[in-house]
Amino acid sequence: MITLAIVLLAVGILYAVDHSWPGFRRISAWWLRRGEPLKDRVRHAPLTYLYLVLLTFTTWLLANTSEPLRKAFLAEQSTNLHELSTNPVTVLVRSAMYVSPRSC
């Protein structure tokens, strides 16, 4: 729930900066100085940032599920020798998307 509130707050701030709302002039000036280099980094490596967003989302999703469901899901997605020998690319891509929380 807190994560959703943070995301909504960030989107609201970005909207206010983009539309030049009066109270956001300092943020807007900072964004004009720093925004272009950040946009360039994302443009030069879009798949890296897409992977980071997906990894963050799946980790958040797993951290907020029940422990039995999380363990069953991670066991299903785990990389094992049998799966690697039959379908290696799919197994490695699937296992790269999921990180178990430290509590597991």
OpenMM code with the backbone's topology and positions (N, CA, C; nanometers):
from openmm import Vec3, app, unit

residues = "MET ILE THR LEU ALA ILE VAL LEU LEU ALA VAL GLY ILE LEU TYR ALA VAL ASP HIS SER TRP PRO GLY PHE ARG ARG ILE SER ALA TRP TRP LEU ARG ARG GLY GLU PRO LEU LYS ASP ARG VAL ARG HIS ALA PRO LEU THR TYR LEU TYR LEU VAL LEU LEU THR PHE THR THR TRP LEU LEU ALA ASN THR SER GLU PRO LEU ARG LYS ALA PHE LEU ALA GLU GLN SER THR ASN LEU HIS GLU LEU SER THR ASN PRO VAL THR VAL LEU VAL ARG SER ALA MET TYR VAL SER PRO ARG SER CYS".split()
positions = [
    Vec3(0.0809, -0.1186, 0.0000),
    Vec3(0.0000, 0.0000, 0.0000),
    Vec3(0.0859, 0.1259, 0.0000),
    Vec3(0.1940, 0.1219, 0.0777),
    Vec3(0.2840, 0.2370, 0.0821),
    Vec3(0.3504, 0.2561, -0.0540),
    Vec3(0.3852, 0.1470, -0.1187),
    Vec3(0.4484, 0.1565, -0.2506),
    Vec3(0.3545, 0.2238, -0.3501),
    Vec3(0.2285, 0.1874, -0.3477),
    Vec3(0.1312, 0.2488, -0.4372),
    Vec3(0.1189, 0.3980, -0.4096),
    Vec3(0.1199, 0.4363, -0.2832),
    Vec3(0.1119, 0.5782, -0.2479),
    Vec3(0.2344, 0.6542, -0.2983),
    Vec3(0.3519, 0.5946, -0.2882),
    Vec3(0.4743, 0.6584, -0.3368),
    Vec3(0.4699, 0.6748, -0.4876),
    Vec3(0.4245, 0.5734, -0.5581),
    Vec3(0.4147, 0.5808, -0.7040),
    Vec3(0.3154, 0.6901, -0.7448),
    Vec3(0.2005, 0.6952, -0.6792),
    Vec3(0.1016, 0.7986, -0.7108),
    Vec3(0.1545, 0.9385, -0.6795),
    Vec3(0.2284, 0.9532, -0.5713),
    Vec3(0.2888, 1.0818, -0.5380),
    Vec3(0.3905, 1.1236, -0.6438),
    Vec3(0.4738, 1.0292, -0.6877),
    Vec3(0.5729, 1.0597, -0.7910),
    Vec3(0.5050, 1.0998, -0.9216),
    Vec3(0.4010, 1.0298, -0.9596),
    Vec3(0.3283, 1.0641, -1.0825),
    Vec3(0.2642, 1.2020, -1.0688),
    Vec3(0.2085, 1.2327, -0.9536),
    Vec3(0.1500, 1.3644, -0.9313),
    Vec3(0.2529, 1.4754, -0.9397),
    Vec3(0.3701, 1.4531, -0.8823),
    Vec3(0.4769, 1.5536, -0.8891),
    Vec3(0.5235, 1.5723, -1.0328),
    Vec3(0.5414, 1.4629, -1.1048),
    Vec3(0.5829, 1.4745, -1.2451),
    Vec3(0.4785, 1.5487, -1.3284),
    Vec3(0.3515, 1.5248, -1.3011),
    Vec3(0.2447, 1.5954, -1.3719),
    Vec3(0.2506, 1.7450, -1.3413),
    Vec3(0.2689, 1.7779, -1.2136),
    Vec3(0.2746, 1.9185, -1.1732),
    Vec3(0.3949, 1.9889, -1.2353),
    Vec3(0.5078, 1.9221, -1.2395),
    Vec3(0.6283, 1.9809, -1.3005),
    Vec3(0.6066, 1.9988, -1.4502),
    Vec3(0.5501, 1.8984, -1.5146),
    Vec3(0.5294, 1.9042, -1.6594),
    Vec3(0.4331, 2.0161, -1.6984),
    Vec3(0.3365, 2.0457, -1.6130),
    Vec3(0.2375, 2.1490, -1.6433),
    Vec3(0.2686, 2.2827, -1.5751),
    Vec3(0.3896, 2.2968, -1.5215),
    Vec3(0.4398, 2.4225, -1.4626),
    Vec3(0.3476, 2.4802, -1.3559),
    Vec3(0.3075, 2.3976, -1.2626),
    Vec3(0.2273, 2.4472, -1.1514),
    Vec3(0.3143, 2.5393, -1.0661),
    Vec3(0.2577, 2.6431, -1.0064),
    Vec3(0.3368, 2.7455, -0.9373),
    Vec3(0.4275, 2.6945, -0.8253),
    Vec3(0.3857, 2.6035, -0.7441),
    Vec3(0.4662, 2.5581, -0.6310),
    Vec3(0.5808, 2.4657, -0.6675),
    Vec3(0.5940, 2.4327, -0.7935),
    Vec3(0.6927, 2.3334, -0.8353),
    Vec3(0.8031, 2.3923, -0.9230),
    Vec3(0.8307, 2.5215, -0.9077),
    Vec3(0.9311, 2.5871, -0.9925),
    Vec3(1.0721, 2.5338, -0.9657),
    Vec3(1.1067, 2.5122, -0.8389),
    Vec3(1.2409, 2.4598, -0.8077),
    Vec3(1.2596, 2.3188, -0.8625),
    Vec3(1.1580, 2.2376, -0.8470),
    Vec3(1.1667, 2.1011, -0.9012),
    Vec3(1.1764, 2.1069, -1.0529),
    Vec3(1.1004, 2.1973, -1.1131),
    Vec3(1.1037, 2.2124, -1.2584),
    Vec3(1.2411, 2.2577, -1.3052),
    Vec3(1.3034, 2.3518, -1.2329),
    Vec3(1.4380, 2.3977, -1.2698),
    Vec3(1.5389, 2.2848, -1.2550),
    Vec3(1.5263, 2.2046, -1.1480),
    Vec3(1.6163, 2.0901, -1.1301),
    Vec3(1.5977, 1.9904, -1.2444),
    Vec3(1.4722, 1.9663, -1.2822),
    Vec3(1.4445, 1.8700, -1.3889),
    Vec3(1.5011, 1.9161, -1.5222),
    Vec3(1.4954, 2.0471, -1.5471),
    Vec3(1.5524, 2.0992, -1.6716),
    Vec3(1.7031, 2.0776, -1.6760),
    Vec3(1.7704, 2.0894, -1.5603),
    Vec3(1.9146, 2.0662, -1.5562),
    Vec3(1.9493, 1.9176, -1.5608),
    Vec3(1.8757, 1.8378, -1.4886),
    Vec3(1.9111, 1.6959, -1.4713),
    Vec3(1.8298, 1.6009, -1.5576),
    Vec3(1.7173, 1.6447, -1.6087),
    Vec3(1.6265, 1.5555, -1.6798),
    Vec3(1.6808, 1.5001, -1.8097),
    Vec3(1.7440, 1.5827, -1.8887),
    Vec3(1.7950, 1.5358, -2.0178),
    Vec3(1.9008, 1.4266, -2.0045),
    Vec3(2.0002, 1.4413, -1.9141),
    Vec3(2.0946, 1.3289, -1.8984),
    Vec3(2.0266, 1.1993, -1.8551),
    Vec3(1.9242, 1.2102, -1.7691),
    Vec3(1.8525, 1.0895, -1.7281),
    Vec3(1.7768, 1.0280, -1.8453),
    Vec3(1.7134, 1.1115, -1.9257),
    Vec3(1.6412, 1.0618, -2.0429),
    Vec3(1.7379, 0.9975, -2.1418),
    Vec3(1.8562, 1.0572, -2.1581),
    Vec3(1.9552, 0.9991, -2.2484),
    Vec3(2.0008, 0.8617, -2.2015),
    Vec3(2.0205, 0.8466, -2.0713),
    Vec3(2.0614, 0.7154, -2.0190),
    Vec3(1.9559, 0.6092, -2.0488),
    Vec3(1.8310, 0.6459, -2.0288),
    Vec3(1.7228, 0.5498, -2.0550),
    Vec3(1.7136, 0.5198, -2.2043),
    Vec3(1.7309, 0.6214, -2.2883),
    Vec3(1.7241, 0.5997, -2.4337),
    Vec3(1.8369, 0.5100, -2.4845),
    Vec3(1.9540, 0.5180, -2.4225),
    Vec3(2.0678, 0.4384, -2.4686),
    Vec3(2.0634, 0.2935, -2.4204),
    Vec3(1.9877, 0.2661, -2.3161),
    Vec3(1.9791, 0.1288, -2.2652),
    Vec3(1.8359, 0.0985, -2.2212),
    Vec3(1.7389, 0.1020, -2.3134),
    Vec3(1.5992, 0.0853, -2.2716),
    Vec3(1.5692, -0.0532, -2.2150),
    Vec3(1.6311, -0.1564, -2.2682),
    Vec3(1.6028, -0.2912, -2.2176),
    Vec3(1.6538, -0.3098, -2.0761),
    Vec3(1.7643, -0.2456, -2.0423),
    Vec3(1.8158, -0.2539, -1.9061),
    Vec3(1.7167, -0.1940, -1.8077),
    Vec3(1.6636, -0.0772, -1.8403),
    Vec3(1.5693, -0.0126, -1.7502),
    Vec3(1.4355, -0.0851, -1.7485),
    Vec3(1.3954, -0.1423, -1.8599),
    Vec3(1.2742, -0.2233, -1.8618),
    Vec3(1.2907, -0.3453, -1.7708),
    Vec3(1.4077, -0.4099, -1.7789),
    Vec3(1.4356, -0.5244, -1.6919),
    Vec3(1.4327, -0.4819, -1.5450),
    Vec3(1.4910, -0.3677, -1.5123),
    Vec3(1.4899, -0.3206, -1.3737),
    Vec3(1.3484, -0.2944, -1.3239),
    Vec3(1.2645, -0.2383, -1.4083),
    Vec3(1.1248, -0.2143, -1.3695),
    Vec3(1.0528, -0.3472, -1.3476),
    Vec3(1.0709, -0.4420, -1.4387),
    Vec3(1.0059, -0.5731, -1.4237),
    Vec3(1.0570, -0.6464, -1.3004),
    Vec3(1.1866, -0.6408, -1.2761),
    Vec3(1.2448, -0.7070, -1.1594),
    Vec3(1.1929, -0.6440, -1.0308),
    Vec3(1.1845, -0.5131, -1.0274),
    Vec3(1.1318, -0.4448, -0.9095),
    Vec3(0.9857, -0.4814, -0.8862),
    Vec3(0.9067, -0.4835, -0.9929),
    Vec3(0.7650, -0.5176, -0.9797),
    Vec3(0.7455, -0.6610, -0.9315),
    Vec3(0.8165, -0.7559, -0.9916),
    Vec3(0.7978, -0.8958, -0.9512),
    Vec3(0.8476, -0.9197, -0.8093),
    Vec3(0.9553, -0.8526, -0.7697),
    Vec3(1.0039, -0.8668, -0.6328),
    Vec3(0.9032, -0.8087, -0.5348),
    Vec3(0.8468, -0.6926, -0.5678),
    Vec3(0.7440, -0.6329, -0.4826),
    Vec3(0.6227, -0.7243, -0.4738),
    Vec3(0.5825, -0.7819, -0.5867),
    Vec3(0.4672, -0.8709, -0.5888),
    Vec3(0.4911, -0.9935, -0.5012),
    Vec3(0.6100, -1.0526, -0.5123),
    Vec3(0.6402, -1.1700, -0.4309),
    Vec3(0.6524, -1.1356, -0.2827),
    Vec3(0.7016, -1.0176, -0.2527),
    Vec3(0.7147, -0.9772, -0.1126),
    Vec3(0.5789, -0.9544, -0.0477),
    Vec3(0.4777, -0.9279, -0.1266),
    Vec3(0.3452, -0.8996, -0.0730),
    Vec3(0.2467, -1.0148, -0.0885),
    Vec3(0.2949, -1.1336, -0.1196),
    Vec3(0.2066, -1.2505, -0.1265),
    Vec3(0.2268, -1.3354, -0.0020),
    Vec3(0.1390, -1.4308, 0.0161),
    Vec3(0.1518, -1.5184, 0.1326),
    Vec3(0.2727, -1.6098, 0.1152),
    Vec3(0.3285, -1.6537, 0.2260),
    Vec3(0.4495, -1.7354, 0.2208),
    Vec3(0.4297, -1.8680, 0.1474),
    Vec3(0.3203, -1.9425, 0.1691),
    Vec3(0.3030, -2.0680, 0.0945),
    Vec3(0.2937, -2.0456, -0.0570),
    Vec3(0.2213, -1.9426, -0.0968),
    Vec3(0.2096, -1.9126, -0.2394),
    Vec3(0.3442, -1.8719, -0.2980),
    Vec3(0.4193, -1.7893, -0.2243),
    Vec3(0.5502, -1.7447, -0.2707),
    Vec3(0.6459, -1.8626, -0.2873),
    Vec3(0.6492, -1.9512, -0.1884),
    Vec3(0.7395, -2.0671, -0.1967),
    Vec3(0.7009, -2.1591, -0.3118),
    Vec3(0.5710, -2.1819, -0.3310),
    Vec3(0.5263, -2.2677, -0.4414),
    Vec3(0.5613, -2.2048, -0.5761),
    Vec3(0.5406, -2.0744, -0.5885),
    Vec3(0.5705, -2.0063, -0.7144),
    Vec3(0.7195, -2.0097, -0.7455),
    Vec3(0.8017, -1.9787, -0.6454),
    Vec3(0.9467, -1.9799, -0.6682),
    Vec3(0.9992, -2.1202, -0.6959),
    Vec3(0.9390, -2.2204, -0.6345),
    Vec3(0.9800, -2.3586, -0.6631),
    Vec3(0.9458, -2.3955, -0.8071),
    Vec3(0.8311, -2.3487, -0.8547),
    Vec3(0.7908, -2.3751, -0.9934),
    Vec3(0.8830, -2.3047, -1.0926),
    Vec3(0.9292, -2.1844, -1.0595),
    Vec3(1.0120, -2.1055, -1.1508),
    Vec3(1.1615, -2.1322, -1.1346),
    Vec3(1.1985, -2.2183, -1.0410),
    Vec3(1.3404, -2.2367, -1.0121),
    Vec3(1.4139, -2.3024, -1.1297),
    Vec3(1.5414, -2.2760, -1.1361),
    Vec3(1.6263, -2.3322, -1.2407),
    Vec3(1.6802, -2.4661, -1.1907),
    Vec3(1.6486, -2.5732, -1.2613),
    Vec3(1.7041, -2.7031, -1.2241),
    Vec3(1.7656, -2.7692, -1.3476),
    Vec3(1.8417, -2.8726, -1.3258),
    Vec3(1.9165, -2.9346, -1.4354),
    Vec3(1.8261, -2.9974, -1.5409),
    Vec3(1.7166, -3.0569, -1.5000),
    Vec3(1.6262, -3.1184, -1.5975),
    Vec3(1.5680, -3.0126, -1.6909),
    Vec3(1.5167, -2.9042, -1.6326),
    Vec3(1.4598, -2.7975, -1.7154),
    Vec3(1.5664, -2.7320, -1.8034),
    Vec3(1.6868, -2.7143, -1.7499),
    Vec3(1.7945, -2.6551, -1.8295),
    Vec3(1.8314, -2.7422, -1.9484),
    Vec3(1.8239, -2.8725, -1.9322),
    Vec3(1.8602, -2.9615, -2.0431),
    Vec3(1.7511, -2.9682, -2.1498),
    Vec3(1.6255, -2.9443, -2.1119),
    Vec3(1.5179, -2.9526, -2.2109),
    Vec3(1.4875, -2.8196, -2.2787),
    Vec3(1.4902, -2.7111, -2.2044),
    Vec3(1.4538, -2.5808, -2.2607),
    Vec3(1.5351, -2.4704, -2.1911),
    Vec3(1.6632, -2.4579, -2.2212),
    Vec3(1.7511, -2.3711, -2.1424),
    Vec3(1.7205, -2.2219, -2.1512),
    Vec3(1.6876, -2.1721, -2.2691),
    Vec3(1.6677, -2.0276, -2.2829),
    Vec3(1.5460, -1.9816, -2.2037),
    Vec3(1.4368, -2.0514, -2.2168),
    Vec3(1.3150, -2.0149, -2.1450),
    Vec3(1.3361, -2.0208, -1.9944),
    Vec3(1.4042, -2.1236, -1.9472),
    Vec3(1.4278, -2.1391, -1.8035),
    Vec3(1.5137, -2.0253, -1.7504),
    Vec3(1.6172, -1.9875, -1.8215),
    Vec3(1.7044, -1.8800, -1.7750),
    Vec3(1.6343, -1.7443, -1.7772),
    Vec3(1.5529, -1.7207, -1.8783),
    Vec3(1.4790, -1.5944, -1.8831),
    Vec3(1.3772, -1.5880, -1.7698),
    Vec3(1.3048, -1.6980, -1.7473),
    Vec3(1.2066, -1.7003, -1.6389),
    Vec3(1.2736, -1.6828, -1.5035),
    Vec3(1.3842, -1.7494, -1.4820),
    Vec3(1.4486, -1.7409, -1.3505),
    Vec3(1.5151, -1.6053, -1.3282),
    Vec3(1.5451, -1.5327, -1.4332),
    Vec3(1.6046, -1.3985, -1.4183),
    Vec3(1.5027, -1.2952, -1.3735),
    Vec3(1.3754, -1.3266, -1.3810),
    Vec3(1.2699, -1.2309, -1.3462),
    Vec3(1.2304, -1.2354, -1.2005),
    Vec3(1.2712, -1.3358, -1.1261),
    Vec3(1.2211, -1.3519, -0.9912),
    Vec3(1.3353, -1.3574, -0.8915),
    Vec3(1.3231, -1.2755, -0.7884),
    Vec3(1.4191, -1.2749, -0.6786),
    Vec3(1.3390, -1.2988, -0.5526),
    Vec3(1.3797, -1.3984, -0.4756),
    Vec3(1.3055, -1.4238, -0.3530),
    Vec3(1.3479, -1.3235, -0.2472),
    Vec3(1.2534, -1.2770, -0.1677),
    Vec3(1.2867, -1.1834, -0.0597),
    Vec3(1.3802, -1.2475, 0.0407),
    Vec3(1.4520, -1.1682, 0.1166),
    Vec3(1.5523, -1.2187, 0.2113),
    Vec3(1.4915, -1.3090, 0.3175),
    Vec3(1.3647, -1.2929, 0.3456),
    Vec3(1.3025, -1.3715, 0.4529),
    Vec3(1.2813, -1.5174, 0.4147),
    Vec3(1.2899, -1.5514, 0.2848),
    Vec3(1.2664, -1.6898, 0.2420),
    Vec3(1.3877, -1.7756, 0.2655),
] * unit.nanometer
topology = app.Topology()
chain = topology.addChain("A")
for resn in residues:
    res = topology.addResidue(resn, chain)
    for name in ("N", "CA", "C"):
        topology.addAtom(name, app.Element.getBySymbol(name[0]), res)
